[in-house]
Amino acid sequence: MCQYESINFSCGHSRPRLIKHCHFARNDPNHQCFGAWSIKREWTNPHENCDICVRRGMPQYVASGYDPNFALSR
């Protein structure tokens, strides 16, 4: 089984990213894996939209609601 991590974006989409190939995929010339996937880790990217949504016109970065200059301006 090849190992993947799942990245969850603020727009609601998720994307798998390859961590490491399984034995069969390492030995295949095109690194093709015909087995099951194994998601090893999962993490959330709460302040960024995925590439597809950015291409559709959404902003790449989403405001966090935290302004570091707010405390200095008071």
N, C-alpha and C positions, 0 to 999 in steps of 0.2 A: 504494500500500500504506500502510495506517495503521501507525504505529509504536507498539509496546507494550513494557512492561518486565514481567518475570516476577518475582513476589515469592514466595520459598519460605519457608514457616513451619516451626517445630519439630515440628508435629504431622504433617508429611508432605504437607500440602496446598500447592498453589501457586495464585496468583491473577494473572491478567494485569491490568495497569493501563495505560490509554491515555496515551501521551505526546503524540502529535499526529495530527491527521486528515490523510488524503491529499487530493489535489485534488478528487476526486469527492465525498468525504464533507463537505468544507468547503462545497461548493456545493449539497449536498442539504439541503432544509429540516429533515429529521430527523437529519442527520449519519449516514446509513446508508452503510456501506462494503460493497460486494459483491466486493471483491478479496481477495487473500491477506493474511494477517497477517505482520508483520515484527517479531520480537522484537529490539529494539535493545540492551537491557541486561538482566541477570539478577542479582538479589541475594538473599541469604539473611538472614532475620530469625530467628536461632537462639534468641532468648529470648522469643518470643511465639507463641501459637497463633492460628489463623485465627478469624474471626467465627463460623463454623459450629460449630467445636469449643467455643468459649466459650459459645454458646447451649445446647449439649448438656451443659454442666456442667463442662467442663475449665477449669482456671485460665487467665486471660488471659496472665499472665507466668510463664515457666519459670525456675527458679533456675539461675544460671550456675555455681554451685559456687565462686564467688569471694565472699568475705566481707570487705569493707574494714575491719571492726572486729576481725577475727581477730588481726591483727598487733598491734593496740593492747591487746588483752585479755591478752596473754602477758607 
